Amino acid sequence: PTVEECSIQFAASTHAVLENVGTKSLKVVRQGALDYIVTVRYRTRDGSAKAQGRQASEDGEGDYIHAEGSLTFEAGEQEKFVDIKILDDYTYEDDEDFFVDLYDPKVIQELEDKDRNSKVSRDVEVQVDLGRLASARIVIIDDDMPGILSFEQEEYSFKDQPHDFVEELKVVRKSGSKSTIRCQYVVE
């Protein structure tokens, strides 16, 4: 028999979200044979971030809502979304992560031949597997501190010029993103 293959995986392996995002949608894509109805199961897994009610963080609230379920791809359908609820708190903490895993992909039904109202009569075996990106990492960026401003590089060197010149120095914000912050600077 001819083998038709189908794979299911996340569209991206890593996602970064602010703690106050509310809900994060993760795209799951299907590639290969599309003439069949296929399903895949998913579930969240703790990393440094903890699901609410599952040995939650020190404040007892948790960092996200545990989710598990299944996605059904109808014939011809190539993408679905898994929605994960991120919990906001008002406590400073390091950035944390957790994972969403895909598992148990299955072929449910072959596409019917609309002309004969019966199953397509082909000598075909269908295989559905997980792709390379069967797990997605979600990094929750703490937004409860205003952040720290610093130059992108610790040191800069400039050659002496016989005339005035302009040089751009990139300033980056780390360890928080709550509200607007400003800084003053002096050039010597």
C-alpha positions in Angstrom: 0.0 0.0 0.0 0.9 3.6 -0.5 1.8 5.5 2.6 0.5 9.1 3.1 2.2 11.0 5.9 0.9 13.8 8.0 2.7 15.7 10.8 1.4 18.0 13.5 3.6 20.4 15.5 3.7 23.9 17.0 4.4 26.7 14.6 7.2 28.1 17.0 9.1 26.4 19.8 9.4 29.4 22.2 7.0 32.2 23.0 7.6 35.2 25.4 4.7 36.9 27.0 4.2 39.7 29.5 2.6 38.5 32.7 -0.4 40.7 32.1 -1.1 39.3 28.6 -4.3 37.5 29.7 -4.4 34.7 27.2 -1.7 33.4 24.9 -2.7 31.5 21.7 -0.2 29.0 20.4 -0.6 28.0 16.7 -0.5 24.3 15.9 0.1 23.4 12.3 -0.6 20.3 10.2 1.5 19.4 7.2 1.4 16.6 4.7 -1.6 14.6 3.8 -4.7 16.7 4.3 -7.5 14.4 3.1 -8.2 13.0 6.5 -9.6 14.0 9.9 -6.8 13.9 12.5 -6.6 14.7 16.2 -3.8 15.5 18.6 -3.9 15.9 22.4 -2.2 18.7 24.3 -1.4 19.5 28.0 0.6 22.0 29.9 3.6 21.1 32.0 5.3 23.1 34.8 8.7 24.5 34.4 9.8 27.3 36.8 6.2 28.7 36.3 3.6 26.7 38.2 0.0 26.0 37.2 -2.7 27.4 39.6 -3.6 24.8 42.2 -0.6 22.6 41.4 2.1 23.4 44.0 1.7 27.1 43.0 4.4 29.7 43.6 5.0 31.3 47.0 1.9 33.6 46.7 -0.3 30.5 46.3 -1.9 31.7 43.1 0.1 30.1 40.3 1.4 31.6 37.1 -1.0 30.1 34.5 -4.1 27.9 34.3 -3.4 24.2 33.5 -4.9 23.2 30.2 -5.4 19.9 28.4 -7.6 18.7 25.6 -7.5 17.8 22.0 -7.6 19.5 18.7 -9.4 18.1 15.7 -8.2 19.0 12.2 -11.0 18.5 9.6 -10.0 17.4 6.1 -8.1 20.2 4.5 -7.6 22.1 7.7 -4.0 23.1 8.4 -3.9 25.2 11.6 -5.6 25.3 15.1 -4.8 27.2 18.2 -4.3 26.2 21.9 -5.3 29.1 24.3 -3.5 29.3 27.6 -4.5 31.7 30.4 -1.6 33.5 32.0 -2.2 34.8 35.5 -1.0 38.3 36.5 0.1 39.1 40.0 1.7 42.1 41.7 4.7 40.4 43.1 8.2 40.9 41.7 9.6 37.6 40.6 12.1 36.4 38.0 10.9 35.5 34.5 9.5 32.0 34.6 8.6 29.3 32.0 6.3 26.4 31.4 5.6 24.0 28.5 2.8 22.8 26.3 3.2 19.3 24.9 1.4 17.7 22.0 0.9 13.9 22.1 -1.2 11.0 20.8 -1.8 12.1 17.2 -4.5 9.9 15.5 -6.2 9.5 12.1 -9.9 9.6 12.8 -11.6 9.3 9.4 -10.8 9.2 5.8 -12.4 11.7 3.5 -15.5 10.4 1.7 -15.8 10.4 -2.0 -18.6 12.9 -2.6 -19.6 11.4 -6.0 -20.2 7.9 -4.7 -20.9 8.7 -1.1 -18.5 6.0 0.0 -15.0 5.8 1.3 -12.3 6.7 -1.2 -11.2 3.3 -2.6 -7.5 3.6 -2.6 -4.8 1.2 -1.4 -3.5 3.8 1.1 -2.1 3.7 4.6 -2.2 7.0 6.5 0.4 7.8 9.2 0.2 10.8 11.4 3.1 11.8 13.6 4.3 14.6 15.7 6.7 17.0 14.1 10.0 18.3 15.5 8.2 21.0 17.5 6.0 18.8 19.6 6.6 21.0 22.7 6.4 24.7 23.1 8.1 26.8 25.8 6.3 29.8 27.1 8.4 32.4 29.0 6.4 34.7 31.3 8.1 38.0 31.6 7.5 39.6 35.0 6.0 43.1 34.5 5.8 44.2 38.1 9.0 46.2 38.2 9.7 49.3 36.1 12.8 47.8 34.8 16.5 48.7 34.7 18.0 50.8 31.9 21.5 50.1 30.7 23.6 50.4 27.6 23.5 47.4 25.3 27.3 47.1 25.6 29.3 47.7 28.7 32.1 49.5 26.8 32.2 51.6 23.6 35.3 52.8 21.8 35.5 55.8 19.4 38.3 57.0 17.3 39.2 60.6 17.7 37.7 62.7 14.9 38.9 66.1 13.6 35.2 67.2 13.5 32.0 66.7 15.4 30.3 63.3 14.9 27.2 61.5 16.1 27.3 57.9 17.4 24.2 56.0 18.5 24.4 54.0 21.7 21.5 51.6 22.2 19.8 51.6 25.7 17.9 48.4 26.7 15.3 47.8 29.4 15.6 44.6 31.5 14.0 43.1 34.5 10.5 44.6 34.2 8.3 46.6 32.0 5.7 48.2 34.3 4.8 51.8 33.2 6.9 54.4 31.4 10.4 55.1 32.6 12.8 57.8 31.6 16.4 58.5 32.2 18.8 61.5 32.0 22.2 61.3 30.4 25.3 63.4 30.1 28.0 63.3 27.4 31.5 64.2 28.5 
